[in-house]
């Protein structure tokens, strides 16, 4: 019966998996940001913003200057928009 509870299922996954997914999203975002800059592709910046959005929301919930992490996806979206208008 305990296997049907969401908390029990998620606790078996552990923080290691969640941390690995967040780091994977951050790495993918950096790679897409570099690709978008080198190829001058607005799609690279857009998908980079999408990839960093979830880690930025999670990191911005912490105290202090971590709220500034919300500007990373916003910056990527603005650059993608400006590059889309330019082409």
C-alpha positions in Angstrom: 0.0 0.0 0.0 2.9 2.4 0.7 4.1 2.0 -2.8 1.1 3.9 -4.1 1.9 7.1 -2.2 3.7 9.7 -4.2 6.0 10.6 -1.4 7.2 7.0 -1.0 7.9 6.7 -4.7 9.7 10.0 -5.0 11.8 9.3 -1.9 13.1 6.2 -3.4 14.4 8.2 -6.4 16.5 10.3 -4.2 18.2 13.7 -4.4 21.0 12.3 -6.5 18.7 11.9 -9.6 17.1 15.3 -9.1 20.6 16.9 -8.8 21.8 15.1 -11.9 18.8 16.3 -13.9 19.3 19.9 -12.8 23.1 19.8 -13.6 22.3 18.2 -17.0 19.9 21.1 -17.7 22.5 23.6 -16.8 25.2 22.0 -19.0 22.7 21.7 -21.9 21.9 25.4 -21.5 25.5 26.4 -21.6 26.2 24.3 -24.7 23.2 25.7 -26.5 24.2 29.2 -25.4 27.6 28.7 -26.9 26.2 27.1 -30.1 23.7 30.0 -30.5 26.5 32.5 -30.1 28.8 30.8 -32.6 26.2 30.1 -35.2 24.3 33.3 -34.6 21.2 31.3 -34.2 18.2 32.6 -32.3 17.0 29.0 -31.8 20.1 28.2 -29.8 19.4 31.1 -27.4 15.7 30.3 -27.1 16.3 26.7 -26.2 19.1 27.7 -23.9 16.6 29.9 -22.1 14.1 27.0 -21.9 16.8 24.7 -20.5 18.0 27.0 -17.8 14.4 28.1 -16.8 13.7 25.3 -14.3 17.1 25.4 -12.5 16.8 29.2 -12.4 13.4 29.0 -10.7 14.7 26.5 -8.2 17.9 28.5 -7.4 16.0 31.8 -7.1 14.0 30.4 -4.2 17.1 30.6 -2.0 18.0 33.6 0.1 20.4 36.3 -1.0 21.6 37.1 -4.5 20.3 33.8 -5.9 17.2 35.7 -7.2 19.5 37.0 -9.9 19.4 33.5 -11.5 16.0 34.5 -12.9 17.8 36.9 -15.3 19.6 34.2 -17.1 16.7 32.7 -19.0 15.2 36.2 -19.4 18.5 37.4 -21.0 18.6 34.4 -23.3 15.0 35.0 -24.4 15.8 38.7 -25.1 18.8 37.9 -27.1 16.8 35.3 -29.1 14.1 37.8 -29.7 16.5 40.5 -30.9 18.3 38.0 -33.2 14.9 36.8 -34.6 13.9 40.4 -35.4 17.3 41.1 -37.0 16.9 38.2 -39.5 
